[in-house]
């Protein structure tokens, strides 16, 4: 039995009270902590794991905002924090001690505060669907609230959720944005740590039930296989309903760590070249990034 909504607590790494790039219109975005992919290209690697309370970050904090409490857990004092992110830089576990815990009621209060300025809310991550019970409870509560029911409810996902999981949330869901980061399983496994069978299944299911808003393709020059597999990728995209948006994202170095720092950033010329080749095959609108790196 699903835990009662009043007992659910979301682990939230960040909240954006205004965004125009996380779904249609003006959106409040809730970024949940934790991800089941280990993407080499991740630009927020500190959102992957949950804090293991090792304490390494405590001594690194220049403002004394972190301490070990009586339960031997790292505790964050937000009022003392100067947000220098030294703790994130120190953590070898790809985590973040600066986590907020929100109940459904608290999230509703947050949404209600900004409701007059919003088109909807988007839950992102990390991987949002790892905290599916609280997303489902939150979206259900929004749809049942007279002041909030006009807001659209979106999820930004890596597509790893099972069909059974999607079926639990789709009654309260307006749209999903899913990343397709590689076409061949071998490449996908190397890039994110998992194969892409579940991702394709999620895209197919959500498109069938009219809940797929956007498919995003990450173009990494000389690393991903979207260019070399462009015919197969185009055939698949062409099969999706016409109302589904297709968006290209250009790989950048911002926030990434490790091997990905040695990769070539994707500039405007490279992404436009890929766009033109893909468009010639798909023959439907494909959205381009608004920001590119300045180097070749």
N, C-alpha and C positions, 0 to 999 in steps of 0.2 A: 504494500500500500504506500502511495506517495506521502511523504512527510507533510504534515499540515503546513499551510502557507505561513502561519504566524511563527513557526519554528525554523523556517528556512533563513539562512544568512548567506548573502552573496559576498565573495571575496573580490573586491574591486580594486584594480590598480590605478584607475584614473577615470574621471568624468569630464567630458567636454560639454559645456552647456550650449554651445552653438557649433555646428558643423554643416558645411554645404557639400561635402565630398563623401559622406557616409550614407548615401541614399537620397531620395528625392526631397527637395525643399530644405528648410531649416530643421536641423535635427539635434536632439540631445543624445550623446553617445556615451554608453556605459562600457568601459573596457574591463573585462573580467580577467582575473589572474589564473594562469595555468593553461598549458597547451600540450596536446598529444603528438604534435609534429615537432621535429627538431630541424627546421629549415636552415640550411647553410646561409641563405639570403635574408634571414629574419632581421628586420631593422628595430625590433624591440625584444632582444633575446632575454631581457630581465623579466619578461612576462611568461616564460616557458614553465618554470618550476615554482613550487611553493617553498617558502622559507623553511629550512631544516633546523633553524635555531642553533647553528654552530657557533655564532657569536663573533665571527671574524669582522663583521661590519661595525661592531660596537666601538672598538678602539679606533677605527678609522674615521668615525664621525667627529668633525671639528666643533660641533655645537652641543654635543652631549645629548642629542635627541634620541639616541638609542641606548637601551640598557637591558641587562638580563634580569627578569623579574623572579619572584619567589618560586615560580613553576619552571624555572630554568628555560624560559622562552624569551626571545628577543621582543622587546616592547618599544614601540615608536611613540614619542611624544611630539605630536604634530606642531604644537605651539612653539617648540624650541627649534624646529627644523628650518634650515636655511635653504633647503632644496638644492644643494650643491651636487647631489647624486654620487658622492664619494662612496656611499654604501653599495650602490649598484656597480660601480667600477671595481670595488673590492671583492664582491661576491663571485666565487668560482662555481657557484651552483646554478647560475642563470636565474636568479630570483630577485626579489625586491621586498625589503622589510617594511616599506611604506604602503601598507595595504589597509584599506578601509573595509569594515564589515557592515553591510546594510541588510536590514530586513526588507520584506516586500513593502511594508507600510512606510518605511523610511524612503525607499525608492519612489513610491507614489508621491510622497510629500515633495521630493525633489522635482519630479516631473510637473507636479501641480504648480510649483513656484514659477516655472518658466512656460507654462502651457500657452499663454497668449502669444508667444513669439515662435512657437514650434509648429512644424508640419507633422512631426512624429518623433519616435525614439528608435535608436539602433543599439543593439547589444553586440559588442565585438569582443576581441580578446588580445592576446592569448587565443584560445579557442572557446568561444562563447558556449557551445553546446555541451561542454563538460560539466556545466552547471545548469543542465536542462530543467530540473524541477523548479528552480527559482525563476527562470525565464518564463516557463509556462504559467506559473502562478502570477507573475507580474503582468504578462500580456493579458491573461484572463481578467485580472482586476482592472486593467485599463479599459478593456472592452465593456466592462460592466459599470464603469463609472461615468455618470452623466457629464461631468466636467472634462473628462479625458477621452471619451470614446471616439472623438473625431480624429485622434492622433493615430497615424499608421505605425505599425509595429514591425520592425525589420531585424534580421539577424545577419551579421557578417561572419561567414563560416569557412573553414577549410574543407568542408564536405565530408568529414569522417563519420558523421552520425549515421546510425542505421535507419532503415526505413521505419522500423517500429518506433524509433525515437522521434523522427519527423512527424509521424502520425499523432503523437501526443501533443505537439505544439501547433500543428497547422490549423486547427480550428480557430486559433487566436492570432494567427500570423498573417501579415499582409505581403511580405516579400523577403527573399533571401538573396544575398550576394555571395557567390562562391568563387574561390580561386582554383583555376586549373593551371598548375605550375609546370607540368610536363606531360607528354603524350605517352611515351613508352614507360612501362612499369619499371624497367631497370633504371631509367633516368630519374623517374619520380622517387624511387627508393633511395637513390644516391642524394637527391636534392633535399628531401624532407624526412627521410627515415622510414617511410611507409610506401606501399604501392598505391595506385590510384583507382583500384576497383571500386572502393566505397565512394570516392569522389564522383566518378561517372554515374554510379547508381543514384547518388543524391541529386545530381543535376537532372537525370532522367525522371526521377519521381517528382521532384518539385516542379518541373516543366509540365508534367502530366496533370498535376492538380492546380496549375495556375499560380504557383507561389514563387516561381523563379524570376527574380527581378533582373539579375545581372550575372554574367560569367566574366571573370577577370583573368587575363592571360599575362603572366609575368615574362617579359622578354629579357633574357640575359645573353648578350652577345657571346658567341663561341662556347657557351656552357649548356644552356637549355636546348631541348630538341624541337621546340615549336617551329623553328625555321626549317630544319631538315625534314620534319614530318608535316610540312605545311599542307599537303594535299589531304592527308587523313584528318588533320585538325579542321580544315575548311569543310570537308564533307560532314563532319560531326556538327559543327556550328550551324551549317546550313539546315540541318534537320531540326533545330530548335524553333519553337514558336516565334513568330515575327516580333512579338512585343518584348521578347527578352533582349536586354541590352548586352552588347559585347564591348568590353573595355580592355585596352592595352595598358599595362603598367611597365615602366622602364626601370630596370634595375639601377639603383644608386648605392653608394657606399655609406650613406648616412645611417648610423646606428649599428651597422653590421660588425661582426668580429670574426677573427680566424681567417680561414681560407678565402672567404668571399671578399676580403679586402684586397686580394691579389687579382680579382677579376676585373675585366674592363667594364666601366660604367657605360650605360646606354645613353647616347646623346640623341638629339632631335633627328639628325640625319639617319641614324640607324633605326630608330623606331618608325620613322615615316617610310623608310624603305620596306620594312617588314609589313607595316600597315598596307601599303599599296599592293604588295604581292598577295596578302591575305584577302583584301577587299576584292581584287580581281577574281578570286575564286569563290568567295562567299556572296558577293553582290548584295550586301546589306550594310547599313551604317555601323562603323566601328569607331568607338570613342578613343581619342588620344590623350596622353597625359598633358597636364598644363604646366608641369615643371620638368626641366631636364638638367643634366649636369652641363657645365660650361667647357669641359675638356673633351678631347677626342679620345 
